[in-house]
Amino acid sequence: MKIRTKNIPQIGAFSHARNHLYKERLWEVEVKFVTKIDNLGISYDDRCRTDVFAFGPNGLVDGWRGEYGGSYAAMYSSSTSAQSTAGNLNMADMPEEAVVLEIVRHWKSSWVRMYVNVTHKAKLLPKRPDDVDIERVKALLRPFKSLKAPYRQEPLHALNATTQELEDLVKRGWLKCHKGKQIKKLERPVWVGLSHQMYKYFDFGGAKITTEGKNIVEGHI
């Protein structure tokens, strides 16, 4: 499951992790719900480095910055406070009050995994809307997640998708169009055999699936 940094709860260790992500200019994180943590900070890719930061209710407990060229940013904590608050990061139990960030830095981009205790799952999972057919929503969103724009037409036509349905996905924040654009259904003449027929197609207005939309497709709701 992924979550935007701005949607991380502003309580306890979550708040400190959120502030750290803002400082690092990282706007989206992958959330891992765990009971134990192991092998954090290990990178076997020469083009990557991995940083690890453990947060408790009062702030940063311990942290490690790796090096490019494949690195062990952190296998064991050197701090007794970290051992008690966030574990020694090697098959340690994941305390309920702790949040651990694993930031993988590639020379082209960066991505983040946020490890939290499974008891926080209900707090972080998006609420399931009760006014839509969630299976229908998944089907409509799936082409936006897995296909490029030119290849979305056929599966959406097969679903008998309407502009009203797709615009509703935009309003709910599951799709996002370019500024000032919206999803429209247009038509143009095409040759079929020896005659013209009108071909109906969607103008997606640059629509892309959002983090929240991806979570729905993946069943994190």
Steps between C-alpha positions, in 0.01 A plus 500: 500500500616852424411821675578864429724664755238765575254227602725343765338553844646785704527303823793348687773339291291547185525877536881490530530265201271730300712807578816311403349404163410863434860602573623234258245620241340157470128518428386137490587192705432128482356377830598159635294358788726265696547327832878465451762689303807352339782583259418869471744721318653230281564593137667275247470750217814704437284791385305517828554598857260435784433714808310378805337712771315372806252730677335469840230718657759763597681523168796342321643208695774389267598530135750379247603636163636255248744550214463453127658187361285250690485548873383382838360824637388324812504141609525558873425800714795649683267669743345337806211745477434385144515140609228562754282730287539380141678167540847412375371483143591134466194278556382737771141528615339813358381711795155654468634848574782495243522598131799402286581665167714327240597749228654350186683754290571426135698743288177566304239497777421410860230290663399429858367210702337580832483209745230513767343248734199314359283649776502828305350347186147625562635850569688524170276310259266726303135474594292280272232717333152362549331694218676334203542151357865451594548213251373723220736776615794257497415392147482862378825598670701195392571623143635827641741311726627240253463650151620808314235740374464366142434148630231593753226556243420135426469374861289803598270450201468133599385618844249742341666775704336842494654844534283551810656197667855606415439861606367368832834322549671835445275675752574233760876548451564157347590649162657836427476698175724776376406843630193633320436168326232238542414160357281522188355255253555606140444345162664509161427340163699190404493278197352154553512314174363741242297715736548760769405423858525718805760373750437606859801546727603660826708815530656433840616855562838367611334294773729298725422270786579640845657329800153452647378348174789254491417389853145418392618292202741312724227431758643721776165629615 
